[in-house]
Amino acid sequence: MMRLTWLLTTLIFVACAAPRGQAPSVGSVMMANYPIAKSIRPTTSEQIFLGNLNANIEELEQRLESGDAATAALASSLLLRFRIVGRLDDGERALALVMSSDTSPLAVLTRAAAQLTFHDFAGADASIAELGAFPEFAVQAGALKRDLQMARGDYAALEADFRQSNQPSNDFFEMAHRADIRLMLGDLDGATAWYRAAQDLYGDVSPFPLAWLYTQQGIAILRYGDFASARWFFAAAVERLPSYYLAIEHLAECEMELGDLDGARKRYLGVIEQTDNPEFFAALADLETRAGNRAAAARALEQARIGYDDLLARHRLAYAQHAAEFFLEDGQAARGLTLARENIVMRNDIGSWILLASAADANGDRTLACEATRIAVATGLNPPEMADLVELRRICADLASSD
């Protein structure tokens, strides 16, 4: 998940889906002042915010060239820009910089965050342990460790987090984390209440945390298939931070599903130019298919295939899960299963078990599909994606009873 860690750590250093069945009640989503208007809760304009970030990166690059020890600060700023704008070269450079011999606390902290971002969990584990020598970074180290546990699916280690997830907190990041957990338990209304509470706790002028928060809320609703409600939050995120690629592409998805193909196409083309992300080429191919533009759809789909091949060659661990989902939808079931198997070796979170079950089922491997389904159910969690396994659970139950 790594949602809070990179946001928390980068803010320290910079002066910074498809529908899944029927949604439960989302009436609580449309609350007064949620998402809150910029006129009521002003934040810095993107022009100033990104302008300052870009200037900071340029200055740090110059200092680095002149021999100044600016490695960790530069890596932190690049990692932040990667998370906002979505250009992979920023993330790659950040990772390369912090893999140097710099052992300052800032370098170790940024290294751990970068390793988490690229799913080098063993490396992140070691870096977090290194942070134990710097008590002044205990809070950040704790957030990193928690994100690592979430990503790996180490739910036993997170027992206390689940137990207190229905209790309020006076911390922005903690409320967002508890919202994530409520969603994993199938409680969209509870998650929404905590995302809303996080908004009300936020009092800074940086636009990024609110844009991020609204995007998380939108994704939560989107996972239940309510495109109209989700759209409000993605639009609010884009209003705060127009270059925030994650909000842009989800807003485009909502517009496409709601029938505004021209508006969605414009957004997809813009975010593709900004990021060159193959996931967005795949979405554009879907859009052009719906619009009846077969040639354009074929071109976009081919670009998605080429892009995923490139990502897997460069960062296989980081993109195995997304690539597996793409190849399954693209009709390359065997390749999707191979990647899903690789992914489950690295992480045992419930999303990875659901993916493995679906991939195995698509390949006719009912034994593996039923075992992965059993493990997913045994977690006791109920994210919206569990709806994908309803039919498979029935089939597996019938097979078990016939043995």
Residue pairs with C-beta under 8 A, 6 or more apart in sequence:
1 147
1 150
1 151
1 180
1 349
2 116
2 117
2 147
2 151
3 147
3 176
3 180
3 212
3 216
4 143
4 146
4 147
4 173
4 176
4 177
5 113
5 116
5 140
5 143
5 144
5 146
5 147
6 79
6 80
6 83
6 113
6 116
6 117
7 83
7 173
7 208
7 209
7 212
8 140
8 143
8 173
9 76
9 109
9 110
9 113
9 140
9 143
9 144
10 16
10 76
10 77
10 79
10 80
10 83
10 113
11 80
11 206
11 208
11 209
12 76
12 140
13 73
13 76
13 77
13 80
13 106
13 110
14 53
14 56
14 76
14 77
14 80
15 52
16 49
16 53
16 80
16 206
16 208
17 219
17 222
17 223
17 250
17 253
19 222
19 223
19 224
19 225
19 227
19 257
20 223
20 224
20 225
20 384
20 385
20 387
20 388
21 224
21 225
21 384
21 387
22 224
22 225
23 188
23 221
23 224
23 225
23 226
24 186
24 188
24 189
24 224
25 188
25 189
26 188
26 189
26 192
26 221
26 224
26 226
26 229
28 189
28 192
28 193
29 192
29 217
29 221
29 229
29 232
30 229
30 232
31 196
33 40
34 196
34 199
35 199
35 210
35 214
35 217
35 232
35 233
35 236
35 237
36 199
36 210
38 239
38 240
41 202
41 210
42 205
43 204
43 205
43 206
43 207
43 210
43 240
44 205
44 206
44 207
45 207
46 207
46 240
46 241
46 242
46 243
49 206
49 207
49 208
49 241
50 81
50 84
50 85
50 243
53 77
53 80
53 81
53 84
54 81
56 77
57 74
57 77
57 78
57 81
60 70
60 73
60 74
60 77
61 74
63 70
63 74
64 70
64 71
64 74
69 102
71 97
71 98
71 100
71 102
71 107
72 97
72 98
72 102
72 104
72 106
72 107
72 110
73 106
74 94
74 97
75 93
75 94
75 95
75 97
75 98
75 107
75 110
75 111
75 114
76 94
76 106
76 110
78 90
78 91
78 93
78 94
78 97
79 90
79 91
79 94
79 110
79 113
79 114
79 117
80 208
81 87
81 90
82 88
82 90
82 91
82 94
82 117
83 117
84 208
84 241
84 243
84 244
84 245
85 243
85 245
85 274
85 275
86 245
86 246
86 271
86 274
86 275
86 277
87 274
87 275
87 276
88 275
88 276
88 277
88 311
88 314
91 114
91 117
91 118
92 314
94 110
94 114
95 114
95 115
95 117
95 118
98 107
98 110
98 111
98 114
99 111
100 107
103 130
105 131
105 133
105 134
105 136
105 137
108 127
108 130
108 131
108 134
109 127
109 131
109 137
109 140
109 141
109 144
111 123
111 127
112 124
112 127
112 128
112 130
112 131
112 141
112 144
113 144
115 121
115 123
115 124
115 127
116 124
116 144
116 147
116 148
116 151
117 318
118 315
118 317
118 318
119 151
119 315
119 317
119 318
119 320
119 346
119 347
120 317
121 148
121 151
121 152
121 346
121 347
124 144
124 148
125 148
127 144
128 141
128 144
128 145
128 148
131 137
131 140
131 141
131 144
132 141
134 141
143 173
146 158
146 161
146 177
148 154
149 155
149 157
149 158
150 158
150 180
150 349
151 347
151 349
152 346
152 347
152 348
152 349
153 347
153 348
153 349
153 350
153 352
153 353
153 379
154 348
155 162
155 379
155 381
161 177
161 178
161 181
162 181
162 185
164 178
165 178
165 181
165 182
165 185
165 190
166 178
166 182
166 190
167 178
168 175
168 194
168 197
169 175
169 178
170 201
171 201
172 198
172 201
172 202
172 209
173 198
175 194
175 195
175 197
175 198
175 201
176 194
176 195
176 198
176 213
176 216
178 194
179 190
179 191
179 192
179 193
179 194
179 195
179 198
179 216
179 217
179 220
180 191
180 216
182 188
182 190
182 191
182 194
183 191
183 220
183 223
183 383
183 384
184 350
184 381
184 382
184 383
185 381
185 382
186 381
186 382
186 383
186 384
186 386
188 220
188 221
188 224
188 384
191 220
192 217
192 220
192 221
195 213
195 216
195 217
195 220
198 213
199 210
199 213
202 209
202 210
202 213
207 240
207 241
208 241
208 244
210 237
210 240
211 237
211 238
211 240
211 241
211 244
211 247
212 237
212 244
214 233
214 234
214 236
214 237
214 240
214 247
215 233
215 234
215 237
215 244
215 246
215 247
215 250
217 233
218 230
218 231
218 232
218 233
218 234
218 237
218 247
218 250
218 254
219 230
219 250
221 229
221 230
221 233
222 230
222 250
222 253
222 254
223 383
223 384
223 385
224 384
227 253
227 254
227 257
227 258
228 254
228 258
230 250
230 254
231 251
231 254
231 255
231 258
234 247
234 248
234 250
234 251
234 254
235 251
237 244
237 247
237 251
238 244
238 247
238 248
238 251
241 247
242 248
243 274
245 271
245 274
245 275
245 277
248 267
248 270
248 271
248 274
249 267
249 268
249 271
249 277
249 279
249 280
249 283
251 267
252 263
252 264
252 267
252 268
252 271
252 283
253 264
253 283
255 261
255 263
255 264
255 267
256 264
256 283
256 286
256 287
256 290
261 287
261 290
261 291
264 287
265 284
265 287
265 288
265 291
268 280
268 283
268 284
268 287
269 284
271 277
271 280
272 280
272 281
272 284
276 307
277 307
278 303
278 304
278 305
278 306
278 307
278 308
278 310
278 311
278 326
279 304
279 322
279 326
281 300
281 301
281 303
281 304
281 307
282 300
282 301
282 304
282 326
282 329
282 330
284 300
285 297
285 298
285 300
285 301
285 304
286 297
287 297
288 294
288 296
288 297
288 300
289 297
301 330
304 326
304 330
305 330
308 319
308 322
308 323
308 326
308 327
311 318
311 319
311 323
312 319
312 320
312 323
312 339
316 342
317 346
320 339
320 340
320 342
320 343
320 346
321 339
321 340
321 343
321 351
321 352
321 355
323 339
324 336
324 337
324 339
324 340
324 343
324 355
324 359
325 336
325 355
326 336
327 333
327 335
327 336
327 339
328 336
328 358
328 359
328 362
333 359
333 362
333 363
334 363
336 359
336 362
337 356
337 359
337 360
337 362
337 363
337 365
339 359
340 352
340 355
340 356
340 358
340 359
340 360
341 356
341 359
343 352
343 355
343 356
344 352
344 353
344 356
344 372
350 376
350 379
350 381
350 383
351 383
351 385
353 372
353 373
353 375
353 376
353 379
354 372
354 376
354 385
354 386
354 388
354 389
356 368
356 372
357 368
357 369
357 370
357 372
357 373
357 376
357 389
357 392
358 369
358 388
358 389
358 392
360 366
360 368
360 369
360 372
361 369
361 392
366 395
366 396
366 399
369 392
369 396
370 392
370 395
370 396
370 399
370 400
373 389
373 392
373 393
373 396
374 396
376 386
376 389
377 386
377 389
377 393
